[in-house]
Amino acid sequence: MMFSTDKSKVMCFGFNNKEVEYILGNHRLSAVKEERDLGVTIRVKSSKHCAKVAAASNAVLGMICRTFLCKG
C-alpha cells in the first residue's frame, strides 16, 4: 500500500510521550495536536469537537422553538 507523505501526520496520545521524529520515505511527518477526518475533529481532548456539535444542535433547537407558536 502506498502512503501519501503529504497527508500523513503524527498525533501522540497519553502522558509522558517522548517527542519522536517520524520519517516516511524521505519525508519528515509533522506532529499535530488535532486532525479532522470524515467531518470529525480528532484531538487528545475531545472538548473542541463536542462544543462544535453542541453549538450546531443548539442552533437547530432554536430554529424549532422559533417555528412553533404554542410551546406549552
mmCIF file as Biopython writes it, N, C-alpha, C and O atoms, coordinates in Angstrom:
data_model
#
loop_
_atom_site.group_PDB
_atom_site.id
_atom_site.type_symbol
_atom_site.label_atom_id
_atom_site.label_alt_id
_atom_site.label_comp_id
_atom_site.label_asym_id
_atom_site.label_entity_id
_atom_site.label_seq_id
_atom_site.pdbx_PDB_ins_code
_atom_site.Cartn_x
_atom_site.Cartn_y
_atom_site.Cartn_z
_atom_site.occupancy
_atom_site.B_iso_or_equiv
_atom_site.auth_seq_id
_atom_site.auth_asym_id
_atom_site.pdbx_PDB_model_num
ATOM 1   N N  . MET A ? 1  ? 0.850   -1.170 0.000  1.0 0.0 1  A 1 
ATOM 2   C CA . MET A ? 1  ? 0.000   0.000  0.000  1.0 0.0 1  A 1 
ATOM 3   C C  . MET A ? 1  ? 0.899   1.237  0.000  1.0 0.0 1  A 1 
ATOM 4   O O  . MET A ? 1  ? 1.868   1.316  0.755  1.0 0.0 1  A 1 
ATOM 5   N N  . MET A ? 2  ? 0.565   2.185  -0.847 1.0 0.0 2  A 1 
ATOM 6   C CA . MET A ? 2  ? 1.327   3.429  -0.920 1.0 0.0 2  A 1 
ATOM 7   C C  . MET A ? 2  ? 0.706   4.456  0.025  1.0 0.0 2  A 1 
ATOM 8   O O  . MET A ? 2  ? -0.514  4.621  0.046  1.0 0.0 2  A 1 
ATOM 9   N N  . PHE A ? 3  ? 1.526   5.138  0.795  1.0 0.0 3  A 1 
ATOM 10  C CA . PHE A ? 3  ? 1.072   6.179  1.697  1.0 0.0 3  A 1 
ATOM 11  C C  . PHE A ? 3  ? 1.425   7.537  1.126  1.0 0.0 3  A 1 
ATOM 12  O O  . PHE A ? 3  ? 2.497   7.713  0.546  1.0 0.0 3  A 1 
ATOM 13  N N  . SER A ? 4  ? 0.530   8.497  1.288  1.0 0.0 4  A 1 
ATOM 14  C CA . SER A ? 4  ? 0.796   9.870  0.875  1.0 0.0 4  A 1 
ATOM 15  C C  . SER A ? 4  ? 1.505   10.573 2.020  1.0 0.0 4  A 1 
ATOM 16  O O  . SER A ? 4  ? 0.922   10.771 3.086  1.0 0.0 4  A 1 
ATOM 17  N N  . THR A ? 5  ? 2.743   10.947 1.811  1.0 0.0 5  A 1 
ATOM 18  C CA . THR A ? 5  ? 3.502   11.606 2.877  1.0 0.0 5  A 1 
ATOM 19  C C  . THR A ? 5  ? 2.989   13.008 3.147  1.0 0.0 5  A 1 
ATOM 20  O O  . THR A ? 5  ? 3.175   13.525 4.249  1.0 0.0 5  A 1 
ATOM 21  N N  . ASP A ? 6  ? 2.347   13.641 2.166  1.0 0.0 6  A 1 
ATOM 22  C CA . ASP A ? 6  ? 1.793   14.978 2.388  1.0 0.0 6  A 1 
ATOM 23  C C  . ASP A ? 6  ? 0.570   14.944 3.294  1.0 0.0 6  A 1 
ATOM 24  O O  . ASP A ? 6  ? 0.310   15.903 4.021  1.0 0.0 6  A 1 
ATOM 25  N N  . LYS A ? 7  ? -0.178  13.855 3.259  1.0 0.0 7  A 1 
ATOM 26  C CA . LYS A ? 7  ? -1.400  13.742 4.054  1.0 0.0 7  A 1 
ATOM 27  C C  . LYS A ? 7  ? -1.170  13.055 5.399  1.0 0.0 7  A 1 
ATOM 28  O O  . LYS A ? 7  ? -2.053  13.081 6.256  1.0 0.0 7  A 1 
ATOM 29  N N  . SER A ? 8  ? -0.020  12.452 5.599  1.0 0.0 8  A 1 
ATOM 30  C CA . SER A ? 8  ? 0.246   11.707 6.830  1.0 0.0 8  A 1 
ATOM 31  C C  . SER A ? 8  ? 0.749   12.650 7.912  1.0 0.0 8  A 1 
ATOM 32  O O  . SER A ? 8  ? 1.571   13.531 7.658  1.0 0.0 8  A 1 
ATOM 33  N N  . LYS A ? 9  ? 0.235   12.446 9.133  1.0 0.0 9  A 1 
ATOM 34  C CA . LYS A ? 9  ? 0.627   13.269 10.270 1.0 0.0 9  A 1 
ATOM 35  C C  . LYS A ? 9  ? 0.793   12.368 11.490 1.0 0.0 9  A 1 
ATOM 36  O O  . LYS A ? 9  ? 0.331   11.227 11.498 1.0 0.0 9  A 1 
ATOM 37  N N  . VAL A ? 10 ? 1.452   12.886 12.512 1.0 0.0 10 A 1 
ATOM 38  C CA . VAL A ? 10 ? 1.676   12.145 13.747 1.0 0.0 10 A 1 
ATOM 39  C C  . VAL A ? 10 ? 0.898   12.816 14.863 1.0 0.0 10 A 1 
ATOM 40  O O  . VAL A ? 10 ? 0.964   14.034 15.028 1.0 0.0 10 A 1 
ATOM 41  N N  . MET A ? 11 ? 0.151   12.011 15.640 1.0 0.0 11 A 1 
ATOM 42  C CA . MET A ? 11 ? -0.569  12.520 16.802 1.0 0.0 11 A 1 
ATOM 43  C C  . MET A ? 11 ? -0.290  11.570 17.962 1.0 0.0 11 A 1 
ATOM 44  O O  . MET A ? 11 ? -0.505  10.363 17.849 1.0 0.0 11 A 1 
ATOM 45  N N  . CYS A ? 12 ? 0.185   12.116 19.070 1.0 0.0 12 A 1 
ATOM 46  C CA . CYS A ? 12 ? 0.533   11.296 20.236 1.0 0.0 12 A 1 
ATOM 47  C C  . CYS A ? 12 ? -0.554  11.407 21.287 1.0 0.0 12 A 1 
ATOM 48  O O  . CYS A ? 12 ? -1.028  12.502 21.588 1.0 0.0 12 A 1 
ATOM 49  N N  . PHE A ? 13 ? -0.945  10.277 21.842 1.0 0.0 13 A 1 
ATOM 50  C CA . PHE A ? 13 ? -1.931  10.214 22.909 1.0 0.0 13 A 1 
ATOM 51  C C  . PHE A ? 13 ? -1.258  9.741  24.177 1.0 0.0 13 A 1 
ATOM 52  O O  . PHE A ? 13 ? -0.246  9.041  24.128 1.0 0.0 13 A 1 
ATOM 53  N N  . GLY A ? 14 ? -1.818  10.121 25.316 1.0 0.0 14 A 1 
ATOM 54  C CA . GLY A ? 14 ? -1.300  9.658  26.593 1.0 0.0 14 A 1 
ATOM 55  C C  . GLY A ? 14 ? -0.385  10.674 27.234 1.0 0.0 14 A 1 
ATOM 56  O O  . GLY A ? 14 ? -0.184  11.773 26.718 1.0 0.0 14 A 1 
ATOM 57  N N  . PHE A ? 15 ? 0.161   10.288 28.362 1.0 0.0 15 A 1 
ATOM 58  C CA . PHE A ? 15 ? 1.029   11.170 29.134 1.0 0.0 15 A 1 
ATOM 59  C C  . PHE A ? 15 ? 2.485   10.738 28.977 1.0 0.0 15 A 1 
ATOM 60  O O  . PHE A ? 15 ? 2.777   9.583  28.670 1.0 0.0 15 A 1 
ATOM 61  N N  . ASN A ? 16 ? 3.372   11.673 29.192 1.0 0.0 16 A 1 
ATOM 62  C CA . ASN A ? 16 ? 4.824   11.422 29.180 1.0 0.0 16 A 1 
ATOM 63  C C  . ASN A ? 16 ? 5.304   10.801 27.873 1.0 0.0 16 A 1 
ATOM 64  O O  . ASN A ? 16 ? 6.178   9.934  27.878 1.0 0.0 16 A 1 
ATOM 65  N N  . ASN A ? 17 ? 4.735   11.243 26.754 1.0 0.0 17 A 1 
ATOM 66  C CA . ASN A ? 17 ? 5.197   10.752 25.464 1.0 0.0 17 A 1 
ATOM 67  C C  . ASN A ? 17 ? 6.459   11.488 25.058 1.0 0.0 17 A 1 
ATOM 68  O O  . ASN A ? 17 ? 6.542   12.711 25.168 1.0 0.0 17 A 1 
ATOM 69  N N  . LYS A ? 18 ? 7.419   10.750 24.599 1.0 0.0 18 A 1 
ATOM 70  C CA . LYS A ? 18 ? 8.629   11.360 24.072 1.0 0.0 18 A 1 
ATOM 71  C C  . LYS A ? 18 ? 8.314   11.889 22.678 1.0 0.0 18 A 1 
ATOM 72  O O  . LYS A ? 18 ? 7.666   11.212 21.879 1.0 0.0 18 A 1 
ATOM 73  N N  . GLU A ? 19 ? 8.772   13.087 22.399 1.0 0.0 19 A 1 
ATOM 74  C CA . GLU A ? 19 ? 8.540   13.650 21.074 1.0 0.0 19 A 1 
ATOM 75  C C  . GLU A ? 19 ? 9.563   13.066 20.112 1.0 0.0 19 A 1 
ATOM 76  O O  . GLU A ? 19 ? 10.695  13.540 20.009 1.0 0.0 19 A 1 
ATOM 77  N N  . VAL A ? 20 ? 9.133   12.025 19.414 1.0 0.0 20 A 1 
ATOM 78  C CA . VAL A ? 20 ? 9.995   11.310 18.488 1.0 0.0 20 A 1 
ATOM 79  C C  . VAL A ? 20 ? 9.689   11.802 17.080 1.0 0.0 20 A 1 
ATOM 80  O O  . VAL A ? 20 ? 8.528   12.030 16.741 1.0 0.0 20 A 1 
ATOM 81  N N  . GLU A ? 21 ? 10.703  11.964 16.275 1.0 0.0 21 A 1 
ATOM 82  C CA . GLU A ? 21 ? 10.523  12.380 14.891 1.0 0.0 21 A 1 
ATOM 83  C C  . GLU A ? 21 ? 10.303  11.145 14.028 1.0 0.0 21 A 1 
ATOM 84  O O  . GLU A ? 21 ? 11.109  10.215 14.035 1.0 0.0 21 A 1 
ATOM 85  N N  . TYR A ? 22 ? 9.204   11.149 13.286 1.0 0.0 22 A 1 
ATOM 86  C CA . TYR A ? 22 ? 8.886   10.019 12.414 1.0 0.0 22 A 1 
ATOM 87  C C  . TYR A ? 22 ? 9.178   10.405 10.970 1.0 0.0 22 A 1 
ATOM 88  O O  . TYR A ? 22 ? 8.880   11.517 10.535 1.0 0.0 22 A 1 
ATOM 89  N N  . ILE A ? 23 ? 9.767   9.464  10.235 1.0 0.0 23 A 1 
ATOM 90  C CA . ILE A ? 23 ? 10.123  9.701  8.838  1.0 0.0 23 A 1 
ATOM 91  C C  . ILE A ? 23 ? 9.501   8.593  7.997  1.0 0.0 23 A 1 
ATOM 92  O O  . ILE A ? 23 ? 9.641   7.410  8.305  1.0 0.0 23 A 1 
ATOM 93  N N  . LEU A ? 24 ? 8.808   8.997  6.925  1.0 0.0 24 A 1 
ATOM 94  C CA . LEU A ? 24 ? 8.195   8.057  5.996  1.0 0.0 24 A 1 
ATOM 95  C C  . LEU A ? 24 ? 8.833   8.310  4.640  1.0 0.0 24 A 1 
ATOM 96  O O  . LEU A ? 24 ? 8.602   9.348  4.020  1.0 0.0 24 A 1 
ATOM 97  N N  . GLY A ? 25 ? 9.628   7.369  4.190  1.0 0.0 25 A 1 
ATOM 98  C CA . GLY A ? 25 ? 10.404  7.582  2.972  1.0 0.0 25 A 1 
ATOM 99  C C  . GLY A ? 25 ? 11.492  8.599  3.242  1.0 0.0 25 A 1 
ATOM 100 O O  . GLY A ? 25 ? 12.348  8.374  4.097  1.0 0.0 25 A 1 
ATOM 101 N N  . ASN A ? 26 ? 11.477  9.711  2.530  1.0 0.0 26 A 1 
ATOM 102 C CA . ASN A ? 26 ? 12.422  10.797 2.766  1.0 0.0 26 A 1 
ATOM 103 C C  . ASN A ? 26 ? 11.740  11.999 3.394  1.0 0.0 26 A 1 
ATOM 104 O O  . ASN A ? 26 ? 12.342  13.068 3.489  1.0 0.0 26 A 1 
ATOM 105 N N  . HIS A ? 27 ? 10.501  11.843 3.824  1.0 0.0 27 A 1 
ATOM 106 C CA . HIS A ? 27 ? 9.692   12.958 4.295  1.0 0.0 27 A 1 
ATOM 107 C C  . HIS A ? 27 ? 9.482   12.861 5.799  1.0 0.0 27 A 1 
ATOM 108 O O  . HIS A ? 27 ? 9.078   11.814 6.306  1.0 0.0 27 A 1 
ATOM 109 N N  . ARG A ? 28 ? 9.757   13.951 6.515  1.0 0.0 28 A 1 
ATOM 110 C CA . ARG A ? 28 ? 9.525   14.007 7.957  1.0 0.0 28 A 1 
ATOM 111 C C  . ARG A ? 28 ? 8.051   14.306 8.198  1.0 0.0 28 A 1 
ATOM 112 O O  . ARG A ? 28 ? 7.526   15.283 7.664  1.0 0.0 28 A 1 
ATOM 113 N N  . LEU A ? 29 ? 7.374   13.474 8.999  1.0 0.0 29 A 1 
ATOM 114 C CA . LEU A ? 29 ? 5.956   13.665 9.276  1.0 0.0 29 A 1 
ATOM 115 C C  . LEU A ? 29 ? 5.773   14.743 10.333 1.0 0.0 29 A 1 
ATOM 116 O O  . LEU A ? 29 ? 6.495   14.785 11.329 1.0 0.0 29 A 1 
ATOM 117 N N  . SER A ? 30 ? 4.794   15.614 10.101 1.0 0.0 30 A 1 
ATOM 118 C CA . SER A ? 30 ? 4.557   16.707 11.042 1.0 0.0 30 A 1 
ATOM 119 C C  . SER A ? 30 ? 3.706   16.221 12.209 1.0 0.0 30 A 1 
ATOM 120 O O  . SER A ? 30 ? 2.800   15.404 12.039 1.0 0.0 30 A 1 
ATOM 121 N N  . ALA A ? 31 ? 4.013   16.738 13.394 1.0 0.0 31 A 1 
ATOM 122 C CA . ALA A ? 31 ? 3.258   16.412 14.598 1.0 0.0 31 A 1 
ATOM 123 C C  . ALA A ? 31 ? 2.126   17.423 14.749 1.0 0.0 31 A 1 
ATOM 124 O O  . ALA A ? 31 ? 2.349   18.626 14.607 1.0 0.0 31 A 1 
ATOM 125 N N  . VAL A ? 32 ? 0.917   16.948 15.034 1.0 0.0 32 A 1 
ATOM 126 C CA . VAL A ? 32 ? -0.246  17.818 15.174 1.0 0.0 32 A 1 
ATOM 127 C C  . VAL A ? 32 ? -0.941  17.536 16.499 1.0 0.0 32 A 1 
ATOM 128 O O  . VAL A ? 32 ? -0.824  16.447 17.062 1.0 0.0 32 A 1 
ATOM 129 N N  . LYS A ? 33 ? -1.669  18.544 16.988 1.0 0.0 33 A 1 
ATOM 130 C CA . LYS A ? 33 ? -2.452  18.394 18.219 1.0 0.0 33 A 1 
ATOM 131 C C  . LYS A ? 33 ? -3.871  17.916 17.915 1.0 0.0 33 A 1 
ATOM 132 O O  . LYS A ? 33 ? -4.503  17.263 18.746 1.0 0.0 33 A 1 
ATOM 133 N N  . GLU A ? 34 ? -4.373  18.249 16.709 1.0 0.0 34 A 1 
ATOM 134 C CA . GLU A ? 34 ? -5.707  17.806 16.315 1.0 0.0 34 A 1 
ATOM 135 C C  . GLU A ? 34 ? -5.736  17.601 14.812 1.0 0.0 34 A 1 
ATOM 136 O O  . GLU A ? 34 ? -4.936  18.179 14.076 1.0 0.0 34 A 1 
ATOM 137 N N  . GLU A ? 35 ? -6.668  16.772 14.367 1.0 0.0 35 A 1 
ATOM 138 C CA . GLU A ? 35 ? -6.797  16.472 12.941 1.0 0.0 35 A 1 
ATOM 139 C C  . GLU A ? 35 ? -8.273  16.222 12.651 1.0 0.0 35 A 1 
ATOM 140 O O  . GLU A ? 35 ? -8.982  15.645 13.475 1.0 0.0 35 A 1 
ATOM 141 N N  . ARG A ? 36 ? -8.731  16.652 11.493 1.0 0.0 36 A 1 
ATOM 142 C CA . ARG A ? 36 ? -10.113 16.444 11.088 1.0 0.0 36 A 1 
ATOM 143 C C  . ARG A ? 36 ? -10.156 15.368 10.020 1.0 0.0 36 A 1 
ATOM 144 O O  . ARG A ? 36 ? -9.434  15.435 9.025  1.0 0.0 36 A 1 
ATOM 145 N N  . ASP A ? 37 ? -11.014 14.369 10.234 1.0 0.0 37 A 1 
ATOM 146 C CA . ASP A ? 37 ? -11.149 13.266 9.290  1.0 0.0 37 A 1 
ATOM 147 C C  . ASP A ? 37 ? -12.614 12.869 9.229  1.0 0.0 37 A 1 
ATOM 148 O O  . ASP A ? 37 ? -13.231 12.603 10.260 1.0 0.0 37 A 1 
ATOM 149 N N  . LEU A ? 38 ? -13.169 12.828 8.034  1.0 0.0 38 A 1 
ATOM 150 C CA . LEU A ? 38 ? -14.561 12.457 7.807  1.0 0.0 38 A 1 
ATOM 151 C C  . LEU A ? 38 ? -15.525 13.312 8.630  1.0 0.0 38 A 1 
ATOM 152 O O  . LEU A ? 38 ? -16.541 12.814 9.115  1.0 0.0 38 A 1 
ATOM 153 N N  . GLY A ? 39 ? -15.208 14.592 8.786  1.0 0.0 39 A 1 
ATOM 154 C CA . GLY A ? 39 ? -16.078 15.517 9.499  1.0 0.0 39 A 1 
ATOM 155 C C  . GLY A ? 39 ? -15.949 15.477 11.003 1.0 0.0 39 A 1 
ATOM 156 O O  . GLY A ? 39 ? -16.658 16.205 11.698 1.0 0.0 39 A 1 
ATOM 157 N N  . VAL A ? 40 ? -15.066 14.650 11.524 1.0 0.0 40 A 1 
ATOM 158 C CA . VAL A ? 40 ? -14.875 14.537 12.968 1.0 0.0 40 A 1 
ATOM 159 C C  . VAL A ? 40 ? -13.501 15.076 13.313 1.0 0.0 40 A 1 
ATOM 160 O O  . VAL A ? 40 ? -12.497 14.670 12.727 1.0 0.0 40 A 1 
ATOM 161 N N  . THR A ? 41 ? -13.461 16.000 14.277 1.0 0.0 41 A 1 
ATOM 162 C CA . THR A ? 41 ? -12.183 16.531 14.736 1.0 0.0 41 A 1 
ATOM 163 C C  . THR A ? 41 ? -11.640 15.604 15.808 1.0 0.0 41 A 1 
ATOM 164 O O  . THR A ? 41 ? -12.259 15.417 16.856 1.0 0.0 41 A 1 
ATOM 165 N N  . ILE A ? 42 ? -10.489 15.033 15.539 1.0 0.0 42 A 1 
ATOM 166 C CA . ILE A ? 42 ? -9.850  14.121 16.481 1.0 0.0 42 A 1 
ATOM 167 C C  . ILE A ? 42 ? -8.808  14.930 17.241 1.0 0.0 42 A 1 
ATOM 168 O O  . ILE A ? 42 ? -7.942  15.566 16.641 1.0 0.0 42 A 1 
ATOM 169 N N  . ARG A ? 43 ? -8.899  14.899 18.548 1.0 0.0 43 A 1 
ATOM 170 C CA . ARG A ? 43 ? -7.996  15.671 19.386 1.0 0.0 43 A 1 
ATOM 171 C C  . ARG A ? 43 ? -7.734  14.882 20.658 1.0 0.0 43 A 1 
ATOM 172 O O  . ARG A ? 43 ? -8.531  14.027 21.044 1.0 0.0 43 A 1 
ATOM 173 N N  . VAL A ? 44 ? -6.634  15.169 21.294 1.0 0.0 44 A 1 
ATOM 174 C CA . VAL A ? 44 ? -6.331  14.475 22.545 1.0 0.0 44 A 1 
ATOM 175 C C  . VAL A ? 44 ? -7.476  14.702 23.524 1.0 0.0 44 A 1 
ATOM 176 O O  . VAL A ? 44 ? -7.919  13.770 24.195 1.0 0.0 44 A 1 
ATOM 177 N N  . LYS A ? 45 ? -7.954  15.945 23.604 1.0 0.0 45 A 1 
ATOM 178 C CA . LYS A ? 45 ? -9.154  16.243 24.381 1.0 0.0 45 A 1 
ATOM 179 C C  . LYS A ? 45 ? -10.270 16.526 23.384 1.0 0.0 45 A 1 
ATOM 180 O O  . LYS A ? 45 ? -10.100 17.339 22.475 1.0 0.0 45 A 1 
ATOM 181 N N  . SER A ? 46 ? -11.393 15.869 23.545 1.0 0.0 46 A 1 
ATOM 182 C CA . SER A ? 46 ? -12.468 15.984 22.567 1.0 0.0 46 A 1 
ATOM 183 C C  . SER A ? 46 ? -13.362 17.185 22.807 1.0 0.0 46 A 1 
ATOM 184 O O  . SER A ? 46 ? -14.419 17.284 22.184 1.0 0.0 46 A 1 
ATOM 185 N N  . SER A ? 47 ? -12.980 18.103 23.686 1.0 0.0 47 A 1 
ATOM 186 C CA . SER A ? 47 ? -13.863 19.207 24.052 1.0 0.0 47 A 1 
ATOM 187 C C  . SER A ? 47 ? -14.179 20.115 22.869 1.0 0.0 47 A 1 
ATOM 188 O O  . SER A ? 47 ? -15.302 20.611 22.778 1.0 0.0 47 A 1 
ATOM 189 N N  . LYS A ? 48 ? -13.247 20.351 21.968 1.0 0.0 48 A 1 
ATOM 190 C CA . LYS A ? 48 ? -13.499 21.241 20.835 1.0 0.0 48 A 1 
ATOM 191 C C  . LYS A ? 48 ? -14.559 20.648 19.916 1.0 0.0 48 A 1 
ATOM 192 O O  . LYS A ? 48 ? -15.457 21.359 19.466 1.0 0.0 48 A 1 
ATOM 193 N N  . HIS A ? 49 ? -14.462 19.361 19.636 1.0 0.0 49 A 1 
ATOM 194 C CA . HIS A ? 49 ? -15.455 18.705 18.785 1.0 0.0 49 A 1 
ATOM 195 C C  . HIS A ? 49 ? -16.817 18.686 19.473 1.0 0.0 49 A 1 
ATOM 196 O O  . HIS A ? 49 ? -17.834 18.934 18.825 1.0 0.0 49 A 1 
ATOM 197 N N  . CYS A ? 50 ? -16.856 18.400 20.765 1.0 0.0 50 A 1 
ATOM 198 C CA . CYS A ? 50 ? -18.125 18.370 21.498 1.0 0.0 50 A 1 
ATOM 199 C C  . CYS A ? 50 ? -18.772 19.746 21.525 1.0 0.0 50 A 1 
ATOM 200 O O  . CYS A ? 50 ? -19.992 19.854 21.400 1.0 0.0 50 A 1 
ATOM 201 N N  . ALA A ? 51 ? -17.980 20.794 21.686 1.0 0.0 51 A 1 
ATOM 202 C CA . ALA A ? 51 ? -18.518 22.154 21.696 1.0 0.0 51 A 1 
ATOM 203 C C  . ALA A ? 51 ? -19.107 22.513 20.335 1.0 0.0 51 A 1 
ATOM 204 O O  . ALA A ? 51 ? -20.139 23.180 20.265 1.0 0.0 51 A 1 
ATOM 205 N N  . LYS A ? 52 ? -18.465 22.080 19.258 1.0 0.0 52 A 1 
ATOM 206 C CA . LYS A ? 52 ? -18.965 22.357 17.912 1.0 0.0 52 A 1 
ATOM 207 C C  . LYS A ? 52 ? -20.285 21.632 17.673 1.0 0.0 52 A 1 
ATOM 208 O O  . LYS A ? 52 ? -21.209 22.215 17.105 1.0 0.0 52 A 1 
ATOM 209 N N  . VAL A ? 53 ? -20.390 20.394 18.086 1.0 0.0 53 A 1 
ATOM 210 C CA . VAL A ? 53 ? -21.625 19.625 17.918 1.0 0.0 53 A 1 
ATOM 211 C C  . VAL A ? 53 ? -22.736 20.217 18.774 1.0 0.0 53 A 1 
ATOM 212 O O  . VAL A ? 53 ? -23.878 20.309 18.324 1.0 0.0 53 A 1 
ATOM 213 N N  . ALA A ? 54 ? -22.417 20.621 20.007 1.0 0.0 54 A 1 
ATOM 214 C CA . ALA A ? 54 ? -23.423 21.218 20.884 1.0 0.0 54 A 1 
ATOM 215 C C  . ALA A ? 54 ? -23.935 22.537 20.317 1.0 0.0 54 A 1 
ATOM 216 O O  . ALA A ? 54 ? -25.131 22.817 20.394 1.0 0.0 54 A 1 
ATOM 217 N N  . ALA A ? 55 ? -23.052 23.349 19.751 1.0 0.0 55 A 1 
ATOM 218 C CA . ALA A ? 55 ? -23.472 24.618 19.157 1.0 0.0 55 A 1 
ATOM 219 C C  . ALA A ? 55 ? -24.396 24.390 17.966 1.0 0.0 55 A 1 
ATOM 220 O O  . ALA A ? 55 ? -25.379 25.112 17.799 1.0 0.0 55 A 1 
ATOM 221 N N  . ALA A ? 56 ? -24.093 23.402 17.143 1.0 0.0 56 A 1 
ATOM 222 C CA . ALA A ? 56 ? -24.943 23.091 15.986 1.0 0.0 56 A 1 
ATOM 223 C C  . ALA A ? 56 ? -26.312 22.598 16.434 1.0 0.0 56 A 1 
ATOM 224 O O  . ALA A ? 56 ? -27.326 22.989 15.856 1.0 0.0 56 A 1 
ATOM 225 N N  . SER A ? 57 ? -26.357 21.749 17.450 1.0 0.0 57 A 1 
ATOM 226 C CA . SER A ? 57 ? -27.648 21.237 17.918 1.0 0.0 57 A 1 
ATOM 227 C C  . SER A ? 57 ? -28.448 22.330 18.620 1.0 0.0 57 A 1 
ATOM 228 O O  . SER A ? 57 ? -29.676 22.330 18.535 1.0 0.0 57 A 1 
ATOM 229 N N  . ASN A ? 58 ? -27.789 23.261 19.312 1.0 0.0 58 A 1 
ATOM 230 C CA . ASN A ? 58 ? -28.498 24.383 19.924 1.0 0.0 58 A 1 
ATOM 231 C C  . ASN A ? 58 ? -29.091 25.297 18.855 1.0 0.0 58 A 1 
ATOM 232 O O  . ASN A ? 58 ? -30.170 25.854 19.059 1.0 0.0 58 A 1 
ATOM 233 N N  . ALA A ? 59 ? -28.414 25.462 17.730 1.0 0.0 59 A 1 
ATOM 234 C CA . ALA A ? 59 ? -28.936 26.269 16.634 1.0 0.0 59 A 1 
ATOM 235 C C  . ALA A ? 59 ? -30.192 25.632 16.057 1.0 0.0 59 A 1 
ATOM 236 O O  . ALA A ? 59 ? -31.162 26.333 15.768 1.0 0.0 59 A 1 
ATOM 237 N N  . VAL A ? 60 ? -30.190 24.319 15.887 1.0 0.0 60 A 1 
ATOM 238 C CA . VAL A ? 60 ? -31.372 23.618 15.374 1.0 0.0 60 A 1 
ATOM 239 C C  . VAL A ? 60 ? -32.512 23.708 16.386 1.0 0.0 60 A 1 
ATOM 240 O O  . VAL A ? 60 ? -33.663 23.921 16.004 1.0 0.0 60 A 1 
ATOM 241 N N  . LEU A ? 61 ? -32.204 23.551 17.657 1.0 0.0 61 A 1 
ATOM 242 C CA . LEU A ? 61 ? -33.228 23.656 18.697 1.0 0.0 61 A 1 
ATOM 243 C C  . LEU A ? 61 ? -33.841 25.061 18.709 1.0 0.0 61 A 1 
ATOM 244 O O  . LEU A ? 61 ? -35.053 25.200 18.867 1.0 0.0 61 A 1 
ATOM 245 N N  . GLY A ? 62 ? -33.025 26.096 18.545 1.0 0.0 62 A 1 
ATOM 246 C CA . GLY A ? 62 ? -33.532 27.459 18.488 1.0 0.0 62 A 1 
ATOM 247 C C  . GLY A ? 62 ? -34.449 27.669 17.303 1.0 0.0 62 A 1 
ATOM 248 O O  . GLY A ? 62 ? -35.466 28.354 17.416 1.0 0.0 62 A 1 
ATOM 249 N N  . MET A ? 63 ? -34.099 27.082 16.160 1.0 0.0 63 A 1 
ATOM 250 C CA . MET A ? 63 ? -34.937 27.195 14.974 1.0 0.0 63 A 1 
ATOM 251 C C  . MET A ? 63 ? -36.289 26.500 15.199 1.0 0.0 63 A 1 
ATOM 252 O O  . MET A ? 63 ? -37.328 27.004 14.774 1.0 0.0 63 A 1 
ATOM 253 N N  . ILE A ? 64 ? -36.269 25.360 15.859 1.0 0.0 64 A 1 
ATOM 254 C CA . ILE A ? 64 ? -37.518 24.638 16.139 1.0 0.0 64 A 1 
ATOM 255 C C  . ILE A ? 64 ? -38.375 25.444 17.100 1.0 0.0 64 A 1 
ATOM 256 O O  . ILE A ? 64 ? -39.588 25.542 16.911 1.0 0.0 64 A 1 
ATOM 257 N N  . CYS A ? 65 ? -37.763 26.024 18.133 1.0 0.0 65 A 1 
ATOM 258 C CA . CYS A ? 65 ? -38.524 26.813 19.107 1.0 0.0 65 A 1 
ATOM 259 C C  . CYS A ? 65 ? -39.137 28.056 18.480 1.0 0.0 65 A 1 
ATOM 260 O O  . CYS A ? 65 ? -40.242 28.451 18.851 1.0 0.0 65 A 1 
ATOM 261 N N  . ARG A ? 66 ? -38.440 28.677 17.539 1.0 0.0 66 A 1 
ATOM 262 C CA . ARG A ? 66 ? -38.968 29.871 16.865 1.0 0.0 66 A 1 
ATOM 263 C C  . ARG A ? 66 ? -40.095 29.519 15.880 1.0 0.0 66 A 1 
ATOM 264 O O  . ARG A ? 66 ? -40.911 30.374 15.537 1.0 0.0 66 A 1 
ATOM 265 N N  . THR A ? 67 ? -40.134 28.274 15.437 1.0 0.0 67 A 1 
ATOM 266 C CA . THR A ? 67 ? -41.127 27.857 14.448 1.0 0.0 67 A 1 
ATOM 267 C C  . THR A ? 67 ? -42.507 27.689 15.075 1.0 0.0 67 A 1 
ATOM 268 O O  . THR A ? 67 ? -43.504 28.058 14.455 1.0 0.0 67 A 1 
ATOM 269 N N  . PHE A ? 68 ? -42.590 27.154 16.263 1.0 0.0 68 A 1 
ATOM 270 C CA . PHE A ? 68 ? -43.883 26.859 16.881 1.0 0.0 68 A 1 
ATOM 271 C C  . PHE A ? 68 ? -44.320 28.016 17.760 1.0 0.0 68 A 1 
ATOM 272 O O  . PHE A ? 68 ? -43.530 28.557 18.534 1.0 0.0 68 A 1 
ATOM 273 N N  . LEU A ? 69 ? -45.612 28.398 17.630 1.0 0.0 69 A 1 
ATOM 274 C CA . LEU A ? 69 ? -46.163 29.477 18.421 1.0 0.0 69 A 1 
ATOM 275 C C  . LEU A ? 69 ? -46.529 29.008 19.812 1.0 0.0 69 A 1 
ATOM 276 O O  . LEU A ? 69 ? -46.255 29.693 20.798 1.0 0.0 69 A 1 
ATOM 277 N N  . CYS A ? 70 ? -47.148 27.842 19.894 1.0 0.0 70 A 1 
ATOM 278 C CA . CYS A ? 70 ? -47.583 27.294 21.180 1.0 0.0 70 A 1 
ATOM 279 C C  . CYS A ? 70 ? -46.566 26.270 21.641 1.0 0.0 70 A 1 
ATOM 280 O O  . CYS A ? 70 ? -46.422 25.216 21.021 1.0 0.0 70 A 1 
ATOM 281 N N  . LYS A ? 71 ? -45.868 26.562 22.712 1.0 0.0 71 A 1 
ATOM 282 C CA . LYS A ? 71 ? -44.826 25.658 23.209 1.0 0.0 71 A 1 
ATOM 283 C C  . LYS A ? 71 ? -45.270 24.937 24.473 1.0 0.0 71 A 1 
ATOM 284 O O  . LYS A ? 71 ? -44.477 24.243 25.109 1.0 0.0 71 A 1 
ATOM 285 N N  . GLY A ? 72 ? -46.482 25.094 24.821 1.0 0.0 72 A 1 
ATOM 286 C CA . GLY A ? 72 ? -46.929 24.699 26.045 1.0 0.0 72 A 1 
ATOM 287 C C  . GLY A ? 72 ? -47.455 23.525 26.564 1.0 0.0 72 A 1 
ATOM 288 O O  . GLY A ? 72 ? -47.780 23.465 27.749 1.0 0.0 72 A 1 
#
